[in-house]
């Protein structure tokens, strides 16, 4: 479900919105809510020229309740995974909170249309959703056997995206087999576990850990037969309007292998 069961029913279109999630912040701006957005997190970086003008209310896991109170929001938009429960409950005690829970592409498309309806931009949201659906529909079936990939999101300790995550479904849609699909969520893994699954590819995501070229050697030493690739984590994990670029990126990425 994209829309949390405790989400608000609004008597009128919100005019003062605080967004606690970078991908949803970008979506709100892309739908045209430049004036209605009053607060964003320090990790909300798109669109750069617009978010810099908005009040920063802390991070996704430690937002500043006092800063939010000063903004007097009539709607707070968050996400079950990216935000923390205690903070969300504190906000719910004072404001209308709309909380998303997204695991699949279908969840993301539903969220886009629901947030559009909630903030008075239903038509724009439906057009965006249809555009994204069309882009993914044009992805040709992947050749078999599928390349087997380990998708890294963190270092020290090594952490990967496993089953039950939006990233895992994006990997499947892109035409890759997740070697850690037997595990759940975002487990920490050992060097021995990585060697045991023997991936064809090791994807080093650009976020949340800022993997760079300098990290290739250490992973290559662990799995000398794997190809190590730096990938754009936003196009695998952001479930808002950035999805309109994901299908083309997946197509180009697949062609490399």
Secondary structure, 3 states (H helix, E strand, C coil): CCECCCCCCCCCCCCCEEECCHHHHHHHHHHCCCCCEEEECCCCCCCHHHHCCCEECECCCCECHHHHHHHCCCEEEEECCCCCHHHHHHHHCCCCEEEECCCCHHHHHHHHHHHHHHCCCHHHHHHHHHHHHHHHHCCCCCCCCCEEEEEEEECCCCEECCECCHHHHHHHHHCEEECCCCCECCCECCHHHHHHHCCCEEEEECCCCCCCHHHHHHHHHHCCCCEEEEECCHHHHCCCHHHHHHHHHHHHHHHCC
